[in-house]
Amino acid sequence: MINKLNNPTILVVTDRNDLDNQLFEQFSKCSEFVRQSAIQVESRSDLKAKLEDRVKGGIFFTTLQKFEEETGLLSNRDDILVIADEAHRSHYGIDATLKFDIENLSAYKKYGTAKYLHDALPNAKYIGFTGTPVETKDHSTTNVFGNIIDVYDMTQAIEDGATVPILYEARMAKVGLNDKLLESIDEYYNSLEEEGLAEQDQIKESQKAMATMKQILEDPSRLKMIVEDILTHYEDRKDLIANKAMIVAYSRNAAFTMYSKILELRPDLKGKVKMIITPSNKDTEEMQKVIGSMNDKKNNEIEFKDPDSDFKIVIVVDMWLTGFDVPCLGTMYIDKPMKAHNLMQAIARVNRVYKTKTGGLIVDYIGLKKWLLEALKTYTERDQNRILDNHEVVKLLKDKIELTRNLFHGFDYSNFRQLDNKGKYDLINEGANYILETEETKKRYIKYSYDIKGLYSICTGELTSDEKEEILYIIAVKSFISKLNGGKLDVKEINSNVSKILEQAINEDELIKIGTVQKSNSLSLLNDDILNKLAKMKSKNIAAEVLNHALKEYIEKVGMVNLVLMEKFSERFKKIAENYNERTSLADIEKIIEEMINLKKEIEDEIKKGNEYDLSPEEKAFFDALGKDPEVKELMKDEILVQIAHELVQVINSNMTIDWDIRKDCRANMRIEIKKLLIKYNYPPVKRDNAVETVLKQAELKCRSMV
């Protein structure tokens, strides 16, 4: 098609100014790739002038509304490619519908915006992009844009990691919503679909259904029950990675009632919960203050998208339900009837990828499941099973918990809930020590507990308090092990009591704080005092885990200064670490701890060598590099090697130009200067080339450490 069109003019059409700006900015960043600059059209006349001036090529951006400013031809060209974003909205009405004016006893034809777009560009080619195609009696995306060229469905997006799964949790039973109301809502929507051709009595019937629904859904006592349930549900989930929540209210009045009830029940949430709806001159003064100005709305958008802001819960009716992406939005509470593409667009707000977000949760207070299943029929068959019921997630979670129980076989943690803070801490400590018995057990536990944490975050509302307590214990043990390995403890993973305990001592009589493991560097962890305490610890597996991590980090830091020492001791440490990973008994652990402590002391002794020559760490590194070969040490006196090391520092520093380690000419020059110095001091010729390469590597190490 592109070959046939031969460098067409592309016109990108959206139906909202913010989308127009967003796409224009995106294309502008890719000007090198598309080999031309994007152009944003200011008006219909501006577009006409730009199309007349252009024979080939060009990428223009405009909004659909500009084609309603006036009608008529803009261009007859047949090499214009119109790309319609959000093609499920507004792109209808090419054919006329008949409308009746009863008061004037007349009838007239009515067209949609798509008619004026096609009239303006009659020979253009049209392509529509949409995540939610529409197929109803009077609105059909394929009728306007033709057959589907390509499908990138929800299932594929999840498999590619472009979105996360959407999970569904029904909670309408908790607020007493019954099937009779749902039927009345369904009847209302059915009548709406026919509204354009409805008789007067049908319209009145529809309005009656609407009035019934309004009366029930805006009832203050019902809204209070929903708010109480939302707060309880959110409190269980607020410490998650994706901790923003959106409440979709039935109407403006319902939204304001919910907002007021939340602050009445939780005054501390002021500023953390906001209502985002379109201003109206019919609003009360109090409501107008809450809604704020258009400038307030823009600031609220920025604040809500910021994962670290205090603005955590937003209440909406229509705004922010389409084209508003907040990756850290994890939960959507819905109390508004929605169907078809409107429903699919809304729930997609929670499926954006964000850090370790496992999925987006839809909490239903209105009875959406039937409409959700109907909406999914519009899409691919495999998408129809992509909205997971939370009961399925709970089942999967329980399966994972059972797997961790098997790893804890023979270890009882069932009394965790009844223990005081000190007792809770001790049981976490003992559980971690038990899991660290073998490397395989540790790896499996970390995997299962990570899965449990993710699943727990999206179905906590379905769990009993006993189940939650067991999960908290499992996560706490995982966090404890992670912290021993230098990982950052996410205190929010654990309830407030347990998180405070993790700053206490491993044992009161040993005075080694878990906080020290996280905050201290490996050198302070490996001082003689702590080494002695680690050696005496009852929890040998934990002691070995701390030592293993600290010694590995210690050797890496030594290597940043002295390449020869790192190479020498890395092999020794590797063998000890292999023995640690293959441990099978307590005797193995005790022997490994002893070997680790001895290795640390040997490294210290080696670092101290050369102090009698008053060498700097840099000079010591070159001294070791020059004397790496035992035969050289026999042939040359230490005093000569010391002198070479002194002068090497000067040679390296004076030739260390920008990017010397990358540029071939600079490296060659550095190599020549090093070799000159070695020749000057009669460094053994047969050993010279190896020495030059070792010194070069040490110089490169210095260069990297300076970045």
SEKE-360005 format. One line per 4 residues: number of its first residue (from 1); their letters; for each residue x, y, z of C-alpha. Coordinates in steps of 0.1 Angstrom, whole numbers. Layout:
N
NUM = A = X Y Z  ...
This chain:
707
1 = MINK = 0 0 0  28 24 9  46 16 -23  15 23 -43
5 = LNNP = 8 56 -25  45 65 -29  53 88 1  17 97 11
9 = TILV = 7 126 33  -3 113 67  -31 130 87  -34 118 123
13 = VTDR = -69 126 137  -79 125 173  -110 137 191  -94 154 221
17 = NDLD = -68 182 223  -48 165 250  -44 134 228  -36 155 198
21 = NQLF = -8 172 219  4 138 232  7 121 198  23 152 182
25 = EQFS = 49 154 209  56 116 205  61 119 167  82 150 172
29 = KCSE = 107 130 193  109 105 164  116 130 136  149 112 127
33 = FVRQ = 131 79 124  102 92 102  127 115 84  104 145 86
37 = SAIQ = 91 169 112  55 166 125  32 195 120  3 204 143
41 = VESR = -27 220 125  -43 251 141  -76 253 122  -95 239 92
45 = SDLK = -83 267 70  -47 261 82  -51 224 73  -64 233 38
49 = AKLE = -35 257 32  -9 231 43  -25 204 21  -25 227 -9
53 = DRVK = 12 235 -4  21 198 -1  25 175 -31  40 145 -13
57 = GGIF = 48 134 22  42 153 55  28 142 88  0 165 101
61 = FTTL = -20 164 134  -55 177 139  -86 171 159  -119 157 145
65 = QKFE = -138 187 158  -121 209 131  -142 192 105  -173 205 121
69 = EETG = -161 241 120  -175 242 85  -181 217 57  -168 213 22
73 = LLSN = -138 199 3  -103 202 16  -84 180 -9  -92 157 -37
77 = RDDI = -59 139 -35  -59 101 -33  -25 98 -16  -36 111 18
81 = LVIA = -36 85 46  -59 94 75  -51 76 107  -79 79 133
85 = DEAH = -68 74 169  -95 61 193  -115 50 162  -143 37 184
89 = RSHY = -154 72 194  -171 99 173  -163 83 139  -200 76 130
93 = GIDA = -228 91 111  -216 88 75  -251 77 66  -281 99 77
97 = TLKF = -305 92 104  -340 107 104  -350 129 133  -384 142 141
101 = DIEN = -393 177 152  -427 171 168  -433 208 177  -428 220 141
105 = LSAY = -443 188 125  -412 182 104  -384 157 98  -348 162 90
109 = KKYG = -316 142 83  -288 142 108  -252 132 101  -222 125 124
113 = TAKY = -187 140 123  -173 112 102  -195 123 73  -179 158 73
117 = LHDA = -144 142 75  -151 120 45  -166 149 26  -135 170 32
121 = LPNA = -111 142 21  -132 120 -3  -103 101 -19  -82 96 12
125 = KYIG = -74 61 27  -87 56 62  -72 35 90  -86 33 125
129 = FTGT = -68 25 157  -87 14 188  -84 -9 217  -121 -12 220
133 = PVET = -139 -16 186  -176 -10 186  -202 -33 170  -238 -22 178
137 = KDHS = -269 -16 158  -260 19 148  -223 21 156  -198 -1 138
141 = TTNV = -161 5 137  -156 -20 108  -184 -3 88  -165 30 89
145 = FGNI = -129 17 85  -133 -16 68  -121 -51 78  -95 -55 106
149 = IDVY = -59 -54 93  -42 -66 125  -51 -74 161  -29 -69 191
153 = DMTQ = -52 -83 218  -52 -81 256  -37 -116 259  -8 -107 237
157 = AIED = -1 -75 255  0 -94 288  23 -121 273  46 -93 260
161 = GATV = 47 -75 293  31 -44 278  2 -47 303  -6 -66 335
165 = PILY = -37 -89 340  -70 -74 352  -86 -92 382  -122 -90 393
169 = EARM = -137 -90 428  -174 -87 434  -185 -69 466  -220 -58 458
173 = AKVG = -234 -84 482  -217 -64 510  -238 -34 503  -271 -52 497
177 = LNDK = -275 -47 459  -301 -71 445  -309 -87 412  -341 -66 408
181 = LLES = -321 -34 406  -297 -50 381  -326 -59 359  -339 -24 361
185 = IDEY = -304 -11 351  -304 -36 322  -338 -24 310  -326 12 312
189 = YNSL = -296 4 290  -317 -15 265  -340 14 261  -311 37 257
193 = EEEG = -298 17 227  -331 24 210  -334 60 221  -330 74 186
197 = LAEQ = -361 56 173  -381 54 205  -417 64 209  -426 90 235
201 = DQIK = -440 65 260  -408 44 257  -387 74 265  -409 81 296
205 = ESQK = -404 44 306  -367 48 303  -367 79 324  -387 61 350
209 = AMAT = -361 33 351  -335 60 354  -353 77 383  -355 43 401
213 = MKQI = -319 37 397  -309 72 407  -330 69 439  -313 36 449
217 = LEDP = -277 43 438  -276 78 453  -291 67 486  -267 82 513
221 = SRLK = -270 51 536  -260 28 507  -231 51 497  -219 52 534
225 = MIVE = -218 13 534  -198 14 501  -174 40 515  -168 20 547
229 = DILT = -161 -11 527  -138 7 503  -118 22 532  -115 -13 548
233 = HYED = -105 -28 515  -80 0 507  -64 0 541  -55 -37 535
237 = RKDL = -39 -28 502  -26 8 506  10 -3 513  14 -20 479
241 = IANK = 37 -9 451  7 3 430  -10 21 458  -32 46 440
245 = AMIV = -70 39 438  -99 52 417  -135 52 428  -160 54 399
249 = AYSR = -192 70 412  -227 68 396  -232 105 394  -219 139 405
253 = NAAF = -241 138 436  -230 103 444  -193 114 440  -197 143 463
257 = TMYS = -216 122 489  -188 96 488  -161 122 491  -178 138 521
261 = KILE = -184 104 538  -147 94 534  -135 126 551  -162 122 578
265 = LRPD = -150 87 586  -113 94 580  -104 131 585  -67 122 581
269 = LKGK = -73 115 544  -79 152 536  -56 160 507  -51 123 500
273 = VKMI = -85 118 485  -99 142 458  -129 144 435  -123 151 398
277 = ITPS = -155 160 379  -164 187 354  -174 220 370  -211 231 367
281 = NKDT = -228 263 376  -255 243 393  -231 230 419  -233 243 455
285 = EEMQ = -206 266 468  -192 238 489  -191 214 459  -174 241 437
289 = KVIG = -146 244 463  -140 207 462  -140 205 424  -117 235 420
293 = SMND = -106 253 388  -93 240 355  -58 249 368  -64 228 399
297 = KKNN = -74 199 376  -41 201 357  -21 201 390  -42 172 403
301 = EIEF = -33 152 371  4 157 377  1 149 414  -20 117 409
305 = KDPD = 5 104 384  33 109 409  37 76 428  52 94 458
309 = SDFK = 26 121 462  0 122 490  -29 121 465  -38 84 468
313 = IVIV = -76 81 461  -95 98 433  -133 99 429  -145 103 393
317 = VDMW = -177 100 373  -166 103 336  -133 121 337  -100 101 337
321 = LTGF = -118 70 325  -103 71 290  -69 80 278  -56 88 313
325 = DVPC = -26 66 322  -14 62 358  9 31 360  8 31 398
329 = LGTM = -30 29 398  -36 -5 413  -73 -7 422  -106 6 407
333 = YIDK = -138 6 428  -168 8 405  -203 18 415  -215 29 381
337 = PMKA = -233 9 354  -211 7 323  -212 -15 292  -193 -25 260
341 = HNLM = -164 -3 250  -170 23 278  -165 -5 304  -134 -19 287
345 = QAIA = -119 16 284  -125 23 321  -110 -10 335  -79 -6 313
349 = RVNR = -69 22 336  -55 -4 360  -36 -26 336  -6 -4 331
353 = VYKT = 28 -19 339  46 -5 370  76 -19 388  66 -53 403
357 = KTGG = 28 -47 400  12 -81 395  -22 -71 382  -49 -44 383
361 = LIVD = -79 -51 405  -115 -42 396  -138 -41 427  -174 -43 417
365 = YIGL = -203 -27 437  -228 -26 409  -229 -60 393  -206 -56 363
369 = KKWL = -197 -92 356  -225 -99 332  -217 -67 312  -180 -75 314
373 = LEAL = -185 -110 298  -207 -94 271  -181 -68 264  -154 -93 260
377 = KTYT = -173 -112 233  -166 -82 210  -129 -90 212  -108 -121 205
381 = ERDQ = -118 -155 219  -87 -158 240  -93 -124 256  -126 -137 269
385 = NRIL = -108 -155 297  -83 -127 305  -104 -111 333  -97 -133 362
389 = DNHE = -121 -138 390  -105 -132 424  -117 -166 436  -93 -181 410
393 = VVKL = -65 -159 423  -73 -170 459  -71 -206 449  -37 -200 432
397 = LKDK = -25 -182 463  -35 -211 486  -16 -235 463  15 -213 467
401 = IELT = 11 -212 505  9 -250 505  42 -252 487  58 -230 513
405 = RNLF = 43 -251 541  60 -281 526  93 -263 528  86 -256 565
409 = HGFD = 78 -293 571  88 -300 607  88 -263 617  57 -250 635
413 = YSNF = 48 -213 631  11 -217 637  13 -196 669  27 -165 652
417 = RQLD = -5 -145 657  -6 -151 695  30 -141 701  42 -107 715
421 = NKGK = 66 -85 695  97 -102 708  82 -137 702  72 -127 666
425 = YDLI = 107 -116 659  122 -148 673  99 -169 652  108 -150 620
429 = NEGA = 145 -154 629  141 -192 635  120 -196 603  147 -179 583
433 = NYIL = 174 -200 598  153 -231 590  148 -221 553  185 -214 549
437 = ETEE = 194 -250 557  201 -256 520  206 -234 490  178 -252 471
441 = TKKR = 153 -247 499  163 -210 500  158 -205 463  124 -222 462
445 = YIKY = 112 -203 492  122 -169 477  104 -178 445  72 -191 463
449 = SYDI = 71 -162 488  76 -136 459  46 -152 441  26 -151 474
453 = KGLY = 33 -114 479  21 -105 444  -10 -126 446  -18 -114 481
457 = SICT = -17 -78 469  -46 -83 445  -69 -106 466  -65 -95 502
461 = GELT = -102 -86 504  -111 -123 499  -89 -136 527  -96 -144 564
465 = SDEK = -76 -128 591  -58 -161 599  -48 -165 562  -35 -129 562
469 = EEIL = -15 -135 594  2 -166 578  10 -147 547  25 -118 567
473 = YIIA = 48 -144 584  59 -159 551  66 -124 536  84 -114 568
477 = VKSF = 108 -144 566  114 -136 529  123 -100 539  145 -111 567
481 = ISKL = 165 -134 543  166 -107 516  180 -82 542  207 -107 552
485 = NGGK = 218 -108 515  220 -70 513  186 -64 499  165 -35 509
489 = LDVK = 139 -44 534  105 -32 523  90 -25 557  56 -21 540
493 = EINS = 55 -58 533  51 -65 570  26 -52 595  38 -23 617
497 = NVSK = 45 -44 647  68 -69 628  86 -41 609  96 -25 642
501 = ILEQ = 109 -58 655  133 -62 625  154 -34 639  160 -54 671
505 = AINE = 190 -77 678  194 -111 662  197 -122 698  196 -99 728
509 = DELI = 229 -114 742  247 -111 708  241 -74 701  242 -78 663
513 = KIGT = 214 -58 647  197 -67 615  198 -30 607  236 -33 607
517 = VQKS = 235 -59 580  216 -35 558  233 -2 566  269 -11 573
521 = NSLS = 295 -18 547  312 -52 545  343 -39 563  324 -30 595
525 = LLND = 305 -63 593  338 -81 592  355 -65 622  368 -89 648
529 = DILN = 341 -81 673  313 -90 650  331 -120 635  334 -135 670
533 = KLAK = 297 -129 676  288 -144 643  309 -175 651  291 -179 684
537 = MKSK = 256 -174 670  231 -202 676  214 -195 642  244 -208 622
541 = NIAA = 226 -206 588  219 -169 594  255 -163 605  268 -181 573
545 = EVLN = 244 -161 551  256 -128 565  292 -138 562  288 -151 527
549 = HALK = 273 -118 515  297 -96 534  328 -115 523  317 -114 487
553 = EYIE = 312 -77 489  345 -72 507  365 -90 480  347 -70 453
557 = KVGM = 357 -37 471  393 -50 474  393 -57 437  382 -21 429
561 = VNLV = 417 -11 443  439 -41 437  433 -64 408  459 -90 418
565 = LMEK = 445 -95 453  410 -98 439  421 -125 415  440 -143 442
569 = FSER = 412 -144 467  382 -147 444  391 -183 435  394 -191 472
573 = FKKI = 361 -175 480  344 -192 450  353 -226 464  340 -217 499
577 = AENY = 308 -203 484  303 -236 464  307 -256 496  282 -232 512
581 = NERT = 257 -237 484  261 -275 487  258 -276 525  240 -306 540
585 = SLAD = 246 -304 577  253 -282 607  289 -294 607  293 -282 572
589 = IEKI = 280 -248 581  304 -245 611  333 -254 590  323 -229 563
593 = IEEM = 320 -201 588  355 -209 601  369 -209 565  352 -176 557
597 = INLK = 366 -159 589  401 -173 581  399 -160 545  390 -126 557
601 = KEIE = 420 -125 580  443 -137 552  431 -108 529  438 -83 557
605 = DEIK = 473 -97 562  480 -95 524  467 -59 523  491 -50 552
609 = KGNE = 521 -63 533  541 -35 519  533 -11 547  569 -12 557
613 = YDLS = 576 6 524  550 32 532  531 25 499  498 42 490
617 = PEEK = 469 18 481  475 27 444  513 20 447  506 -12 466
621 = AFFD = 483 -23 437  511 -17 411  537 -33 435  515 -65 436
625 = ALGK = 509 -64 398  547 -62 392  555 -90 416  525 -112 407
629 = DPEV = 549 -138 390  569 -157 417  600 -158 394  601 -121 392
633 = KELM = 601 -118 430  631 -141 430  650 -121 404  642 -85 416
637 = KDEI = 645 -69 450  614 -55 466  630 -21 469  633 -20 430
641 = LVQI = 597 -30 426  587 -3 451  606 23 430  589 11 398
645 = AHEL = 555 13 416  562 49 427  571 60 391  542 39 375
649 = VQVI = 517 61 394  532 92 378  534 76 343  498 64 345
653 = NSNM = 484 97 358  503 118 332  490 96 303  455 91 315
657 = TIDW = 437 112 290  399 112 283  388 78 270  423 65 270
661 = DIRK = 411 30 279  387 30 248  408 47 221  434 24 205
665 = DCRA = 460 51 200  459 62 237  461 26 249  491 19 226
669 = NMRI = 508 50 240  501 40 276  515 5 269  547 20 254
673 = EIKK = 553 43 284  548 14 309  573 -7 289  599 21 288
677 = LLIK = 598 22 326  602 -15 330  632 -15 306  647 13 326
681 = YNYP = 648 -9 357  658 -41 339  625 -59 345  629 -94 331
685 = PVKR = 623 -93 293  604 -126 291  580 -114 319  577 -79 306
689 = DNAV = 547 -83 283  526 -100 310  535 -73 335  525 -46 311
693 = ETVL = 491 -62 305  485 -66 343  495 -30 350  471 -19 321
697 = KQAE = 443 -38 337  450 -22 370  450 12 354  417 5 337
701 = LKCR = 403 -5 371  414 28 385  397 46 356  364 28 362
705 = SMV = 365 35 399  368 73 391  336 73 370
